[in-house]
Amino acid sequence: MSAGTDSSPEVFRMLFVCTGNICRSPFAQFHTRFLLGARLGPWARAFAVHSAGTSAVRGHGMHDDSRAQLTTRRDHPDVAAFAARQLPDRDVLLADLVLTMTREHRSTVLGDVPKALPTTFTLREFARLLRAADPAEVAALPRHPVRRAHALVALARGARGTVPAVSAEEDAVPDPVSGGPEAHEAAARVIDESLRVVLDLLVPPPPPRPAPPRPVPPGAGHPRPAPGPRPPQGGPGPAGPPTPGPAAPPPAGPAAHPGAPVSPPAPVQRSPRDAEAPARRSEADDLVPERS
C-alpha cells in the first residue's frame, strides 16, 4: 500500500487477495473503487483499496477478459497503469479488512500473518456473515463511513460460527484465468454480488429518480371533470328538467277498467239547516258578470 494518506486513522484500508493478481483481485479492487466513488463522492477518498497475489505474475497488467468486465471503466488511467504485485506481510498488517477469493488464500494470509485473523475473511464469507446480521444491530451502526466500515468488520467477526456452514466451493470465487470470456464474466458476477451486500450496508444506494411526467399529446385537451353526486330520484338535478319519480299506482275503481259502465254520482246528502241556507258564492263568482 502507498504511504501518506493510507496511514491516516481516518482512512479505511481494504486489501483483496487472489493468486496471480491479474484477474479476480484487481477486478474487485477497481470495481470497489468505482462503486464507492459513485455512492460516496468525495468521501470515497477515505477508502484505500488495493490488491495483491499470493503467487503474483509480477509487473503484469490486468487480464484483458477480466478488464473487459469493468465495461466503461476498463480504460480508466488507474486500470491502464495497473501492475500485479506479490502480497507483502506489511500490507496485511496495515489493512483494516482483508478479503480473499478462496479459503486457500485466507489460509496463506493467516499462515504468514496470524495476527490478521480478526480482519481476514473470504469475500463470500464476509458477505454471508453480514447478510445474516441482526437488522437492529445494523440500524445502530455509526453513520460516519469510516467508523461504519470498522463496525461492519466487528459485526462480521462476531457472527463467525453463528451462521450455517457452507462448502469451500460456495465460499470461493472461481478462478477464470484458464477459461474464456464467459469464465471471467462469471467470476466478476460473483464478486459483484458479494461486494454489493457489503456496500449496501456501508452506504445504501441512492433512491431511484422519479420518472418524468408523460407529455400530453397535442389536441388531447383538458381532462373531463369528475361527475358530481347524482341528485335524489324525483328531484331536480343540477341542470335540466326534474327527474321523474316512481310511477303512481293505478286508480282504484271503475276508471281502472276502461269500457265498464259508469254509475252516476250519488246525490250529496245535506242537512236540513244546509238545505234552508242559500248557496254560498265563491270569489270566482264575483269575477263573472251576471247575464241580463
C-alpha positions as a printed NumPy array, in Angstrom:
array([[   0.   ,    0.   ,    0.   ],
       [   1.13 ,    3.524,   -0.64 ],
       [   2.236,    5.752,    2.192],
       [   0.817,    9.126,    3.125],
       [  -2.956,    9.334,    3.457],
       [  -3.269,    5.5  ,    3.567],
       [  -1.783,    5.512,    7.08 ],
       [  -4.266,    8.077,    8.415],
       [  -6.692,    6.839,   11.095],
       [  -9.472,    8.437,    9.055],
       [  -8.749,    6.09 ,    6.132],
       [ -10.202,    2.582,    5.89 ],
       [  -7.799,    0.193,    4.149],
       [  -9.163,   -2.732,    2.121],
       [  -6.995,   -5.449,    0.568],
       [  -8.175,   -8.053,   -1.964],
       [  -6.103,  -11.203,   -2.44 ],
       [  -6.094,  -13.867,   -5.148],
       [  -3.344,  -15.995,   -6.751],
       [  -1.771,  -14.169,   -9.694],
       [  -3.226,  -10.688,   -9.032],
       [  -4.256,  -10.298,  -12.661],
       [  -7.952,  -11.398,  -12.705],
       [ -10.113,  -11.614,   -9.599],
       [  -8.422,   -9.355,   -7.05 ],
       [  -7.727,   -6.423,   -9.412],
       [ -11.295,   -6.588,  -10.704],
       [ -12.549,   -6.497,   -7.083],
       [ -10.162,   -3.614,   -6.336],
       [ -11.282,   -1.357,   -9.168],
       [ -14.949,   -2.353,   -9.022],
       [ -14.999,   -1.433,   -5.331],
       [ -13.31 ,    1.897,   -6.006],
       [ -15.777,    2.812,   -8.721],
       [ -18.81 ,    1.777,   -6.656],
       [ -17.581,    3.753,   -3.648],
       [ -16.943,    6.78 ,   -5.846],
       [ -20.475,    6.62 ,   -7.242],
       [ -22.058,    6.332,   -3.804],
       [ -19.812,    8.42 ,   -1.574],
       [ -18.476,   11.093,   -3.893],
       [ -15.581,   12.914,   -2.17 ],
       [ -15.911,   10.587,    0.836],
       [ -14.587,    7.743,   -1.349],
       [ -11.084,    9.144,   -0.779],
       [ -11.386,    7.874,    2.796],
       [ -11.143,    4.298,    1.474],
       [  -7.787,    2.965,    0.267],
       [  -8.492,   -0.13 ,   -1.836],
       [  -5.637,   -2.328,   -3.079],
       [  -4.939,   -5.894,   -4.217],
       [  -2.089,   -8.404,   -4.317],
       [  -1.397,  -12.042,   -5.16 ],
       [  -0.039,  -14.992,   -3.212],
       [   1.854,  -16.076,   -6.37 ],
       [   1.683,  -12.878,   -8.386],
       [   2.634,  -12.517,  -12.019],
       [   4.735,   -9.54 ,  -11.02 ],
       [   4.511,   -6.469,  -13.211],
       [   1.85 ,   -7.973,  -15.476],
       [  -1.177,   -5.91 ,  -16.411],
       [  -4.738,   -6.924,  -15.719],
       [  -6.042,   -9.83 ,  -17.796],
       [  -7.898,   -8.476,  -20.838],
       [ -11.036,  -10.552,  -20.222],
       [ -11.266,   -9.514,  -16.567],
       [ -10.52 ,   -5.921,  -17.51 ],
       [ -13.402,   -6.04 ,  -20.003],
       [ -15.785,   -6.7  ,  -17.089],
       [ -15.133,   -3.142,  -15.909],
       [ -17.078,   -2.062,  -19.042],
       [ -16.895,    1.718,  -19.401],
       [ -14.106,    1.977,  -16.791],
       [ -11.799,   -0.514,  -18.449],
       [  -9.666,    2.312,  -19.881],
       [  -9.508,    4.335,  -16.667],
       [  -5.928,    5.559,  -16.118],
       [  -5.584,    3.58 ,  -12.871],
       [  -6.684,    0.395,  -14.646],
       [  -4.292,    1.017,  -17.548],
       [  -1.383,    1.577,  -15.139],
       [  -2.087,   -1.491,  -13.005],
       [   0.767,   -3.965,  -12.434],
       [   0.429,   -7.223,  -10.492],
       [   2.413,   -7.486,   -7.257],
       [   3.276,  -10.059,   -4.636],
       [   1.441,   -9.877,   -1.311],
       [   3.674,   -8.296,    1.371],
       [   3.102,   -9.021,    5.055],
       [   3.168,   -5.292,    5.783],
       [   0.038,   -4.745,    3.664],
       [  -1.802,   -7.424,    5.618],
       [  -0.805,   -5.833,    8.928],
       [  -1.899,   -2.37 ,    7.791],
       [  -5.214,   -3.486,    6.288],
       [  -8.442,   -2.934,    8.191],
       [ -10.095,   -5.641,    6.083],
       [  -8.527,   -8.432,    4.012],
       [ -10.864,  -10.216,    1.584],
       [  -9.557,  -13.305,   -0.207],
       [ -11.027,  -15.142,   -3.17 ],
       [ -10.793,  -18.647,   -1.614],
       [ -10.21 ,  -20.33 ,    1.733],
       [  -6.783,  -21.374,    0.489],
       [  -5.84 ,  -17.736,    0.037],
       [  -7.146,  -16.97 ,    3.512],
       [  -5.028,  -19.769,    4.974],
       [  -1.946,  -18.444,    3.175],
       [  -2.519,  -14.934,    4.519],
       [  -3.043,  -16.146,    8.078],
       [  -0.128,  -18.541,    7.845],
       [   2.153,  -15.561,    7.209],
       [   0.366,  -13.073,    9.483],
       [  -1.655,  -14.862,   12.214],
       [  -2.486,  -11.542,   13.844],
       [  -4.732,  -10.737,   10.872],
       [  -7.362,  -13.33 ,   11.844],
       [  -9.872,  -10.751,   13.219],
       [  -9.866,   -8.826,    9.915],
       [  -9.388,  -11.585,    7.299],
       [ -12.29 ,  -13.321,    5.53 ],
       [ -13.06 ,  -14.777,    2.155],
       [ -15.121,  -12.273,    0.173],
       [ -18.173,  -14.526,    0.031],
       [ -17.853,  -15.413,    3.723],
       [ -17.812,  -11.727,    4.694],
       [ -20.926,  -11.046,    2.623],
       [ -22.693,  -14.101,    4.059],
       [ -21.972,  -13.064,    7.658],
       [ -23.239,   -9.534,    7.044],
       [ -26.331,  -10.794,    5.238],
       [ -27.297,  -12.678,    8.413],
       [ -26.745,   -9.659,   10.686],
       [ -29.497,   -8.555,   13.033],
       [ -31.316,   -5.549,   11.477],
       [ -31.365,   -3.865,   14.889],
       [ -27.559,   -4.072,   15.069],
       [ -27.235,   -2.738,   11.544],
       [ -29.549,    0.165,   12.383],
       [ -27.332,    1.034,   15.366],
       [ -24.151,    1.3  ,   13.28 ],
       [ -22.453,    4.731,   13.157],
       [ -23.206,    6.9  ,   10.158],
       [ -19.639,    8.098,    9.539],
       [ -18.421,    5.966,    6.585],
       [ -15.022,    5.014,    8.044],
       [ -16.342,    4.249,   11.518],
       [ -19.248,    2.371,    9.955],
       [ -16.804,    0.233,    7.929],
       [ -14.9  ,   -0.692,   11.092],
       [ -18.187,   -1.538,   12.792],
       [ -19.169,   -3.821,    9.901],
       [ -15.906,   -5.756,   10.296],
       [ -16.613,   -6.157,   14.019],
       [ -20.159,   -7.251,   13.241],
       [ -18.965,   -9.937,   10.818],
       [ -16.282,  -11.094,   13.241],
       [ -18.865,  -11.527,   15.988],
       [ -21.119,  -13.537,   13.655],
       [ -18.486,  -16.201,   12.981],
       [ -19.756,  -19.615,   13.99 ],
       [ -23.386,  -18.438,   14.175],
       [ -24.383,  -18.974,   10.532],
       [ -24.754,  -22.319,    8.728],
       [ -21.514,  -23.688,    7.305],
       [ -21.053,  -23.918,    3.53 ],
       [ -18.672,  -25.844,    1.322],
       [ -15.304,  -24.478,    0.227],
       [ -16.672,  -24.159,   -3.301],
       [ -19.578,  -21.999,   -2.093],
       [ -17.064,  -19.802,   -0.274],
       [ -14.892,  -19.27 ,   -3.355],
       [ -14.773,  -17.024,   -6.382],
       [ -13.833,  -19.403,   -9.244],
       [ -10.508,  -18.742,  -10.944],
       [ -11.152,  -17.681,  -14.566],
       [  -7.538,  -17.45 ,  -15.707],
       [  -7.626,  -20.592,  -17.859],
       [ -11.169,  -20.015,  -19.147],
       [ -12.647,  -17.84 ,  -21.825],
       [ -14.603,  -14.577,  -21.532],
       [ -17.568,  -16.452,  -20.031],
       [ -15.415,  -17.629,  -17.103],
       [ -14.235,  -14.085,  -16.42 ],
       [ -17.799,  -12.81 ,  -16.622],
       [ -18.965,  -15.481,  -14.153],
       [ -16.185,  -14.604,  -11.682],
       [ -16.963,  -10.892,  -11.98 ],
       [ -20.643,  -11.566,  -11.329],
       [ -19.882,  -13.473,   -8.099],
       [ -17.577,  -10.676,   -6.938],
       [ -20.173,   -8.017,   -7.755],
       [ -22.948,   -9.831,   -5.872],
       [ -20.829,  -10.137,   -2.731],
       [ -19.497,   -6.587,   -2.912],
       [ -22.964,   -5.122,   -3.203],
       [ -24.047,   -6.868,    0.007],
       [ -21.158,   -5.171,    1.784],
       [ -21.541,   -1.761,    0.148],
       [ -25.314,   -1.684,    0.593],
       [ -24.702,   -1.886,    4.345],
       [ -21.813,    0.551,    4.251],
       [ -23.675,    3.162,    2.208],
       [ -27.132,    2.449,    0.78 ],
       [ -27.518,    3.124,   -2.942],
       [ -29.23 ,    6.395,   -3.873],
       [ -33.015,    6.16 ,   -4.348],
       [ -34.195,    5.869,   -7.946],
       [ -35.079,    9.129,   -9.655],
       [ -38.797,    9.737,  -10.18 ],
       [ -39.979,    9.173,  -13.717],
       [ -40.556,   12.399,  -15.695],
       [ -44.207,   13.328,  -16.339],
       [ -45.632,   11.857,  -19.5  ],
       [ -46.201,   14.511,  -22.218],
       [ -49.803,   15.235,  -23.126],
       [ -50.461,   14.512,  -26.811],
       [ -51.369,   17.64 ,  -28.797],
       [ -55.1  ,   18.126,  -29.17 ],
       [ -55.869,   15.962,  -26.161],
       [ -57.48 ,   18.955,  -24.431],
       [ -58.173,   19.212,  -20.767],
       [ -59.361,   16.178,  -18.849],
       [ -63.062,   15.995,  -18.148],
       [ -64.087,   16.889,  -14.599],
       [ -65.253,   14.033,  -12.48 ],
       [ -69.068,   13.744,  -12.357],
       [ -70.722,   15.131,   -9.249],
       [ -73.117,   13.261,   -6.99 ],
       [ -76.37 ,   12.203,   -8.617],
       [ -79.495,   14.086,   -7.394],
       [ -82.065,   12.133,   -5.416],
       [ -84.71 ,   10.44 ,   -7.524],
       [ -87.698,   12.691,   -8.181],
       [ -85.857,   15.945,   -7.503],
       [ -84.29 ,   18.439,   -9.895],
       [ -80.734,   17.815,  -10.962],
       [ -78.031,   20.451,  -11.331],
       [ -79.393,   21.255,  -14.783],
       [ -82.274,   20.13 ,  -16.959],
       [ -85.831,   19.01 ,  -16.134],
       [ -86.736,   17.284,  -12.889],
       [ -86.043,   13.61 ,  -12.705],
       [ -89.358,   11.758,  -12.705],
       [ -90.163,    9.923,   -9.522],
       [ -91.709,    6.493,   -9.234],
       [ -94.934,    5.969,  -11.172],
       [ -98.185,    6.499,   -9.228],
       [-100.253,    3.372,   -8.547],
       [-103.195,    2.891,  -10.921],
       [-106.507,    4.366,   -9.667],
       [-108.884,    2.003,   -7.954],
       [-112.481,    1.596,   -9.041],
       [-114.192,    1.634,  -12.431],
       [-111.692,    4.052,  -14.019],
       [-109.088,    1.386,  -13.708],
       [-111.114,   -0.744,  -16.182],
       [-111.88 ,    1.083,  -19.442],
       [-115.206,    0.22 ,  -21.047],
       [-117.001,   -0.596,  -17.783],
       [-120.362,    1.197,  -17.238],
       [-120.057,    4.308,  -15.115],
       [-122.741,    4.873,  -12.473],
       [-123.955,    8.411,  -11.881],
       [-122.6  ,   10.048,   -8.741],
       [-124.7  ,    9.636,   -5.67 ],
       [-126.558,   12.788,   -4.574],
       [-124.975,   14.701,   -1.784],
       [-126.938,   14.415,    1.398],
       [-127.483,   17.836,    3.011],
       [-128.679,   18.556,    6.459],
       [-131.966,   20.458,    6.898],
       [-130.108,   23.551,    8.022],
       [-127.901,   23.429,    4.92 ],
       [-130.936,   22.999,    2.732],
       [-132.501,   26.185,    4.085],
       [-129.318,   28.264,    3.767],
       [-128.702,   29.957,    0.451],
       [-125.836,   28.679,   -1.611],
       [-122.504,   30.374,   -0.858],
       [-120.856,   32.382,   -3.562],
       [-117.21 ,   31.921,   -4.19 ],
       [-114.746,   34.622,   -5.058],
       [-114.727,   33.288,   -8.577],
       [-118.491,   34.023,   -8.855],
       [-117.857,   37.693,   -8.13 ],
       [-115.48 ,   37.886,  -11.054],
       [-118.054,   36.614,  -13.568],
       [-120.618,   39.281,  -14.709],
       [-124.278,   38.32 ,  -14.39 ],
       [-126.17 ,   37.787,  -17.58 ],
       [-129.147,   40.183,  -18.1  ]])
